[in-house]
Amino acid sequence: MTHVDLSPLNALDGDFVVPGQPDYETVRHIWNGMFDKRPAVVIRCASPHDVGIGVALARDNGLPLAVRGGGHSAAGHSTVDDGVVLDLAPMHEVVLDVESGIVAVGGGATWGQVDAVTQRHGLAVPGGVYSKTGVGGLALAGGYGWIRNSYGFSCASLVGAELVTADSSVVRTDAEHHPDLLWALRGGGGNVGVVTQFLFEVHPVGPEVYFLFVFHDGRDGGIPRALGLFREFCSTAPNSVSALAFAGVVPDGMEGVAAEAFGRPFTAFGAVFLGDPSAGEEVLRPLHDFGVPLFDASGTTSYVQVQQMFDPDYPAGERHYWKSVQLEGLGDEAVALIADAAVQPASDLSTVDVWHLGGRTHEPIDGAMPVTSAAYLISPEANWRDADRDEENIGWVRGLVAALHPLSNGVRYLNFAGFQEEGDELMRSSLAPNYQRLAEVKARWDPQNLFRLNQNVPPAPA
Ligand SMILES: Cc1cc2nc3c(=O)[nH]c(=O)nc-3n(C[C@H](O)[C@H](O)[C@H](O)COP(=O)(O)OP(=O)(O)OC[C@H]3O[C@@H](n4cnc5c(N)ncnc54)[C@H](O)[C@@H]3O)c2cc1C
């Protein structure tokens, strides 16, 4: 970096950190401990002006550029060796206009920060199931969580944005202004620029909801039976229910579970019902009453609390490798493969997650994210602590994905896509039939592919 002139950074509204400064060890890290990189500079952006300066610094000096929203990219996109990191966390303002039903969200806000504002009015934007993920990474590549079947993917609620493009211009997009950019932001990742403000439509949610969260014993074929019940339940579930099943072995020391159950196979059901909570309890009873629960945190609770329920389970700095396949149906063969993998994970922190995609997740989006007819997204997530065990943990995920692949539609969810080692092939299969159109938008706005540390689609050739 000795050859790079950092003097433009003196004009920042925010600040920056370089190696050797006290904060450097903190700011260089992201959530996934698999990525131990050393950026040349981390710019803590406080305004679109700062983002423009950072983009210019990378562009004019030929440095790699990483954009960080909430820093929770499982694929490690928001840090880079010897390059520029734009940390958007200081831009986390959330302003709700109840009358228009639109919330303006800073480019570095987390979903917890959004919920804190919208839930005061019983409103929400569909986010994920964890409050610390950034709005940026999650929504730009799709985004689904506890209200997906009622209101669709996060990107489907995106109605406008302010972004900084590769030439450092600040541009606004909505249905009338540069609609190609809005189209690309709905599922096309960070390919066309750095979003400094999102505009989302909000929807009525809670503030109290019925939440099902129960672990059932998975011994003696319990996992296939539970997944069979889950399939039957989901086949007739109303759109007001968004349900998830996950299977694994009870981790040692899990709070709220009797010690003799540690190490036992389990299937857990989690679901949110939007509407009268007592009606939700009735609707979800079959999943609740499947067996005598090993653990049960079900009940009427605030949507904000539901959103934070999994926060303690994913502390920063541990090691993670997550991948996914989409299935049109949950046949017996898939169930058997899932159950086999779930009872022999390489780490007891790992699970195989089975998300039901129903209701509005099947509605076409006017955006880069293709419509899906898949009813299930299967996501094996390996979570572990010991660097010596990387290979077996990654191998466990890859093994299940490879086994399920022939039963799937070939599409990966781009936020759960391993470390994107399948490169362009992954992007083509997961964005088809919108890949070419996204490449053309990319060519218009980022012809040099400056924004490439992401779910990258290279610019279409001129
Ligand atoms: C614990 C945990 C739980 C999760 N749960 C869910 C879930 O329920 N549903 C779901 O859909 N996904 C979920 N995910 C996946 C999540 O969507 C991705 O990991 C996502 O990348 C996180 O976004 P982020 O902003 O925190 O990431 P970051 O690491 O900050 O960013 C990732 C990439 O997104 C792009 N980006 C981020 N912000 C901007 C911006 N403002 N402008 C332009 N580009 C930007 C950049 O390319 C960046 O490299 C979860 C992840 C974790 C770690």
PDBQT file of the ligand as one rigid body, heavy atoms in Angstrom, charges set to zero:
ROOT
HETATM    1  C1  LIG A 501     -26.375 -16.715  11.351  1.00  0.00    +0.000 C 
HETATM    2  C2  LIG A 501     -26.910 -16.507   9.963  1.00  0.00    +0.000 A 
HETATM    3  C3  LIG A 501     -28.247 -16.719   9.713  1.00  0.00    +0.000 A 
HETATM    4  C4  LIG A 501     -28.754 -16.555   8.420  1.00  0.00    +0.000 A 
HETATM    5  N1  LIG A 501     -30.082 -16.740   8.208  1.00  0.00    +0.000 NA
HETATM    6  C5  LIG A 501     -30.590 -16.482   6.977  1.00  0.00    +0.000 A 
HETATM    7  C6  LIG A 501     -31.989 -16.550   6.749  1.00  0.00    +0.000 A 
HETATM    8  O1  LIG A 501     -32.777 -16.832   7.635  1.00  0.00    +0.000 OA
HETATM    9  N2  LIG A 501     -32.439 -16.282   5.505  1.00  0.00    +0.000 N 
HETATM   10  C7  LIG A 501     -31.608 -15.935   4.489  1.00  0.00    +0.000 A 
HETATM   11  O2  LIG A 501     -32.091 -15.680   3.396  1.00  0.00    +0.000 OA
HETATM   12  N3  LIG A 501     -30.289 -15.872   4.665  1.00  0.00    +0.000 NA
HETATM   13  C8  LIG A 501     -29.756 -16.137   5.885  1.00  0.00    +0.000 A 
HETATM   14  N4  LIG A 501     -28.418 -16.072   6.081  1.00  0.00    +0.000 N 
HETATM   15  C9  LIG A 501     -27.534 -15.843   4.942  1.00  0.00    +0.000 C 
HETATM   16  C10 LIG A 501     -27.351 -14.368   4.729  1.00  0.00    +0.000 C 
HETATM   17  O3  LIG A 501     -28.398 -13.915   3.927  1.00  0.00    +0.000 OA
HETATM   18  C11 LIG A 501     -26.020 -14.074   4.035  1.00  0.00    +0.000 C 
HETATM   19  O4  LIG A 501     -24.972 -14.628   4.783  1.00  0.00    +0.000 OA
HETATM   20  C12 LIG A 501     -25.827 -12.589   3.762  1.00  0.00    +0.000 C 
HETATM   21  O5  LIG A 501     -24.694 -12.435   2.941  1.00  0.00    +0.000 OA
HETATM   22  C13 LIG A 501     -25.619 -11.783   5.012  1.00  0.00    +0.000 C 
HETATM   23  O6  LIG A 501     -25.684 -10.424   4.707  1.00  0.00    +0.000 OA
HETATM   24  P1  LIG A 501     -24.675  -9.364   5.354  1.00  0.00    +0.000 P 
HETATM   25  O7  LIG A 501     -25.022  -8.023   4.853  1.00  0.00    +0.000 OA
HETATM   26  O8  LIG A 501     -24.617  -9.568   6.815  1.00  0.00    +0.000 OA
HETATM   27  O9  LIG A 501     -23.317  -9.865   4.718  1.00  0.00    +0.000 OA
HETATM   28  P2  LIG A 501     -21.998  -9.099   4.320  1.00  0.00    +0.000 P 
HETATM   29  O10 LIG A 501     -20.916 -10.073   4.583  1.00  0.00    +0.000 OA
HETATM   30  O11 LIG A 501     -21.879  -7.778   4.932  1.00  0.00    +0.000 OA
HETATM   31  O12 LIG A 501     -22.206  -8.889   2.788  1.00  0.00    +0.000 OA
HETATM   32  C14 LIG A 501     -22.211  -9.961   1.874  1.00  0.00    +0.000 C 
HETATM   33  C15 LIG A 501     -22.188  -9.414   0.480  1.00  0.00    +0.000 C 
HETATM   34  O13 LIG A 501     -23.423  -8.780   0.217  1.00  0.00    +0.000 OA
HETATM   35  C16 LIG A 501     -23.232  -7.620  -0.563  1.00  0.00    +0.000 C 
HETATM   36  N5  LIG A 501     -23.701  -6.446   0.189  1.00  0.00    +0.000 N 
HETATM   37  C17 LIG A 501     -23.996  -6.356   1.504  1.00  0.00    +0.000 A 
HETATM   38  N6  LIG A 501     -24.504  -5.135   1.772  1.00  0.00    +0.000 NA
HETATM   39  C18 LIG A 501     -24.505  -4.450   0.608  1.00  0.00    +0.000 A 
HETATM   40  C19 LIG A 501     -24.927  -3.146   0.227  1.00  0.00    +0.000 A 
HETATM   41  N7  LIG A 501     -25.453  -2.301   1.110  1.00  0.00    +0.000 N 
HETATM   42  N8  LIG A 501     -24.780  -2.803  -1.069  1.00  0.00    +0.000 NA
HETATM   43  C20 LIG A 501     -24.271  -3.648  -1.979  1.00  0.00    +0.000 A 
HETATM   44  N9  LIG A 501     -23.858  -4.883  -1.674  1.00  0.00    +0.000 NA
HETATM   45  C21 LIG A 501     -23.990  -5.291  -0.395  1.00  0.00    +0.000 A 
HETATM   46  C22 LIG A 501     -21.766  -7.540  -0.866  1.00  0.00    +0.000 C 
HETATM   47  O14 LIG A 501     -21.521  -8.192  -2.075  1.00  0.00    +0.000 OA
HETATM   48  C23 LIG A 501     -21.163  -8.332   0.246  1.00  0.00    +0.000 C 
HETATM   49  O15 LIG A 501     -19.923  -8.857  -0.087  1.00  0.00    +0.000 OA
HETATM   50  C24 LIG A 501     -27.889 -16.214   7.363  1.00  0.00    +0.000 A 
HETATM   51  C25 LIG A 501     -26.542 -16.009   7.611  1.00  0.00    +0.000 A 
HETATM   52  C26 LIG A 501     -26.050 -16.145   8.897  1.00  0.00    +0.000 A 
HETATM   53  C27 LIG A 501     -24.593 -15.922   9.127  1.00  0.00    +0.000 C 
ENDROOT
TORSDOF 0
